[in-house]
Amino acid sequence: MIPSWARLAFAVFAVSWGANQFAPMQLVYRDHLGLGSDSFTAMLGSYIVGLIPALLYFGRVADRIGRRPVIRAMIPVSIVSSIVLLLGADVPALLYLGRVLAGLASGMAFGAGTAWMKELSEGPGVGARRAAVSLSAGFGSGALFAGLIAQWLPAPDRLPYLVHIALMVVAVVLVWAVPDAHRPRTVQGSWRLSTLSSPRFRWGVVPWAPWVFGCATVSFATMPPIVSDRVDSVAVAFTGVVAALTLLTGALIQPVARRITRHGEDRGVWTGVGLGVLGFVTAGVAVLVDGPVSVLAVLVTAVFLGGGYGMLLVSGLVTVEHIAPPEELAQTVAVFYCLIYLGFAVPFVISLAAPHVGFVACFAVAVALLVLALVPRKLLADQEATLVGTR
């Protein structure tokens, strides 16, 4: 019999697959619909329009009425998003709507699903790790298989979405009867969350949280075009491979992250930042070298930035799990996801700055900002140590 947490994990995996299956499709739509990079970037970013409001609203709903109703309602939304994207092969304007609906489904799934996973798992941090692995594996697999399908199979602008629809049908069967043990303590309540005023959240998480996806998106959105002329014949598949390598590395490192965070969340955060710094350094190398070495450097960058993404994601979810009361858990997780999704803006900022200052300078600034984001956490830790020492 499949454990309840594993059935939920598949649903989170499947919706995450749908969220990132669009990432390697830029060249497909360029060739089939004549879309420029600006239009594709806007379509990619329209995901946030559905994601952020859904995270905030449905996180609260999940805390008030339970996790299962939100996840059940999410599945048809995710299926419809892929149907609309499939129809976008004939009506390009529908691609915007499809991406908004994909964001809506993700927002419904991530807050409620992470909180539910915690409640279905035994042991501190186990639920956070399982949720993070499911999300990362889905992101990576969606990008990988969409890229491979679009590169070598027929109907590249339709077939990837049919695969996702099939996955969501399986998710319906698996997750529908998973028990929901959450019992809201109050029906009415304030929109204010006590966790958000906690110094551990405001100074120990918020400053670095955007770099979770800041690392990941630079890897799969900024780096492949830098070497596109060296992989021209398989450019679609290569973009999918880089995205998958980034996000699946993030998934594979999460058991390690969980062991590290057992000895203190600070260790996980510092390790994640260290991996991120290494990733931006190798990104600079990819720009400076040429030929096959530059392609290899992009792949190494994907491993380092993916490792940083995974380590920081688990560290943040473990912190939230520790400090949020049960009646606020889904909402606080939702706020954390909103913060990490701010990192999607990093590739856009780099695309604006790089023509003027160069990619190497952009990556150097990213390193500096990543390290500086740890300063408030270090000051908070020193303050807490001082208070303990005076008692």
CORZIMO-V13325 format. One record per pair of residues at least 12 apart in sequence whose ideal C-beta (glycine too) atoms are under 6 Angstrom apart, sorted by the first residue. I is the first residue (numbers start at 1). J is the second residue. D is the distance in whole Angstrom. If there is no record, write none. Layout:
{{I | J | D} {I | J | D}}
This chain:
{{4 | 120 | 5} {4 | 178 | 5} {5 | 117 | 6} {5 | 120 | 4} {5 | 121 | 5} {7 | 174 | 4} {7 | 175 | 5} {7 | 178 | 5} {8 | 116 | 6} {8 | 117 | 6} {8 | 175 | 6} {8 | 178 | 5} {9 | 130 | 6} {9 | 134 | 4} {10 | 171 | 6} {10 | 174 | 5} {11 | 171 | 4} {11 | 175 | 4} {12 | 109 | 6} {12 | 113 | 5} {12 | 134 | 4} {12 | 135 | 6} {13 | 134 | 5} {13 | 137 | 6} {13 | 138 | 4} {14 | 167 | 4} {14 | 168 | 5} {14 | 171 | 4} {15 | 78 | 5} {15 | 105 | 5} {15 | 106 | 6} {15 | 109 | 4} {16 | 135 | 5} {16 | 138 | 3} {16 | 139 | 5} {17 | 138 | 4} {17 | 141 | 6} {17 | 142 | 4} {17 | 164 | 6} {18 | 78 | 5} {18 | 82 | 6} {18 | 102 | 6} {18 | 164 | 5} {19 | 102 | 5} {19 | 106 | 5} {20 | 139 | 4} {20 | 142 | 4} {20 | 143 | 5} {21 | 142 | 4} {21 | 146 | 4} {21 | 160 | 5} {21 | 164 | 6} {23 | 143 | 5} {23 | 243 | 5} {24 | 143 | 6} {24 | 146 | 5} {24 | 147 | 4} {24 | 236 | 6} {24 | 239 | 4} {24 | 240 | 4} {26 | 40 | 5} {27 | 235 | 6} {27 | 236 | 5} {28 | 150 | 5} {28 | 156 | 5} {28 | 157 | 6} {32 | 157 | 5} {33 | 92 | 5} {43 | 95 | 5} {43 | 96 | 6} {43 | 99 | 5} {46 | 96 | 5} {46 | 99 | 4} {46 | 100 | 5} {47 | 99 | 5} {47 | 102 | 6} {47 | 103 | 4} {49 | 100 | 5} {50 | 100 | 4} {50 | 103 | 3} {50 | 104 | 4} {51 | 103 | 4} {51 | 106 | 5} {51 | 107 | 5} {52 | 338 | 6} {54 | 104 | 5} {54 | 107 | 2} {54 | 108 | 5} {55 | 107 | 4} {55 | 111 | 6} {55 | 334 | 4} {55 | 337 | 5} {55 | 338 | 5} {56 | 334 | 6} {58 | 70 | 5} {58 | 108 | 5} {59 | 111 | 4} {59 | 330 | 5} {59 | 331 | 4} {59 | 334 | 3} {60 | 331 | 5} {62 | 112 | 4} {62 | 330 | 4} {63 | 327 | 6} {63 | 330 | 5} {63 | 331 | 5} {64 | 184 | 5} {66 | 180 | 5} {66 | 182 | 5} {67 | 112 | 5} {67 | 116 | 4} {67 | 180 | 5} {67 | 182 | 5} {68 | 180 | 4} {70 | 108 | 6} {70 | 112 | 4} {71 | 112 | 6} {74 | 105 | 5} {74 | 108 | 4} {74 | 109 | 5} {75 | 168 | 6} {75 | 171 | 6} {75 | 172 | 5} {77 | 104 | 6} {77 | 105 | 4} {78 | 105 | 4} {78 | 168 | 5} {79 | 165 | 6} {79 | 168 | 5} {80 | 101 | 6} {81 | 98 | 5} {81 | 101 | 4} {81 | 102 | 4} {81 | 105 | 6} {82 | 161 | 4} {82 | 164 | 5} {82 | 165 | 5} {84 | 97 | 5} {84 | 98 | 4} {85 | 98 | 4} {85 | 161 | 5} {86 | 158 | 5} {86 | 161 | 4} {89 | 157 | 4} {89 | 158 | 5} {110 | 337 | 5} {111 | 330 | 5} {111 | 333 | 5} {111 | 334 | 3} {112 | 330 | 5} {114 | 131 | 4} {114 | 333 | 5} {115 | 329 | 4} {115 | 330 | 4} {115 | 333 | 6} {117 | 130 | 5} {117 | 131 | 4} {118 | 321 | 6} {119 | 181 | 6} {119 | 182 | 6} {125 | 258 | 6} {125 | 318 | 5} {128 | 317 | 4} {128 | 318 | 5} {128 | 321 | 5} {129 | 254 | 5} {129 | 258 | 4} {129 | 314 | 6} {132 | 254 | 5} {132 | 313 | 5} {132 | 314 | 5} {132 | 317 | 6} {133 | 251 | 5} {133 | 254 | 5} {136 | 247 | 5} {136 | 250 | 4} {136 | 251 | 4} {137 | 251 | 4} {139 | 247 | 4} {140 | 244 | 4} {140 | 247 | 3} {140 | 248 | 4} {143 | 240 | 5} {143 | 243 | 3} {143 | 244 | 5} {144 | 240 | 5} {144 | 244 | 3} {146 | 160 | 4} {147 | 236 | 6} {147 | 237 | 5} {147 | 239 | 6} {147 | 240 | 2} {148 | 237 | 6} {150 | 236 | 5} {151 | 236 | 5} {151 | 237 | 4} {185 | 327 | 5} {193 | 328 | 5} {193 | 331 | 6} {193 | 332 | 6} {195 | 323 | 6} {195 | 324 | 5} {195 | 328 | 6} {195 | 332 | 5} {198 | 323 | 5} {199 | 380 | 6} {200 | 323 | 5} {203 | 376 | 4} {203 | 380 | 5} {204 | 377 | 5} {204 | 380 | 6} {205 | 316 | 6} {205 | 319 | 6} {207 | 373 | 4} {207 | 376 | 5} {208 | 373 | 4} {209 | 316 | 6} {209 | 339 | 4} {209 | 340 | 5} {210 | 342 | 4} {210 | 343 | 4} {211 | 370 | 5} {212 | 309 | 6} {212 | 312 | 5} {212 | 313 | 5} {212 | 340 | 4} {212 | 343 | 6} {213 | 340 | 5} {213 | 341 | 6} {213 | 343 | 3} {213 | 344 | 6} {214 | 343 | 3} {214 | 346 | 4} {215 | 276 | 5} {215 | 305 | 4} {215 | 308 | 4} {215 | 309 | 5} {216 | 246 | 5} {216 | 309 | 4} {217 | 344 | 5} {217 | 347 | 5} {218 | 346 | 6} {218 | 347 | 6} {219 | 246 | 4} {219 | 301 | 6} {219 | 302 | 5} {219 | 305 | 4} {220 | 242 | 5} {220 | 243 | 4} {220 | 246 | 5} {221 | 347 | 4} {222 | 347 | 5} {222 | 350 | 6} {223 | 298 | 5} {223 | 301 | 6} {224 | 239 | 5} {224 | 242 | 5} {227 | 294 | 5} {227 | 295 | 5} {227 | 298 | 5} {230 | 295 | 5} {242 | 302 | 5} {245 | 302 | 4} {246 | 302 | 4} {246 | 306 | 4} {249 | 303 | 5} {249 | 306 | 3} {249 | 307 | 6} {250 | 306 | 5} {250 | 309 | 4} {250 | 310 | 3} {253 | 307 | 5} {253 | 310 | 4} {254 | 310 | 5} {254 | 314 | 5} {257 | 311 | 5} {257 | 314 | 4} {261 | 315 | 6} {261 | 318 | 5} {265 | 315 | 5} {265 | 318 | 6} {265 | 319 | 5} {268 | 311 | 6} {268 | 315 | 4} {269 | 315 | 5} {271 | 311 | 5} {272 | 308 | 5} {272 | 311 | 3} {272 | 312 | 4} {273 | 370 | 6} {273 | 374 | 6} {275 | 304 | 5} {275 | 307 | 4} {275 | 308 | 4} {276 | 308 | 3} {276 | 370 | 5} {277 | 367 | 5} {278 | 304 | 4} {279 | 301 | 5} {279 | 304 | 3} {279 | 305 | 4} {279 | 308 | 6} {280 | 363 | 4} {280 | 366 | 5} {280 | 367 | 5} {282 | 297 | 6} {282 | 300 | 5} {282 | 301 | 4} {282 | 304 | 6} {283 | 301 | 5} {283 | 363 | 5} {284 | 360 | 5} {284 | 363 | 5} {285 | 297 | 5} {286 | 298 | 5} {287 | 359 | 5} {287 | 360 | 6} {316 | 336 | 6} {320 | 332 | 5} {320 | 333 | 6} {320 | 336 | 5} {350 | 362 | 5}}
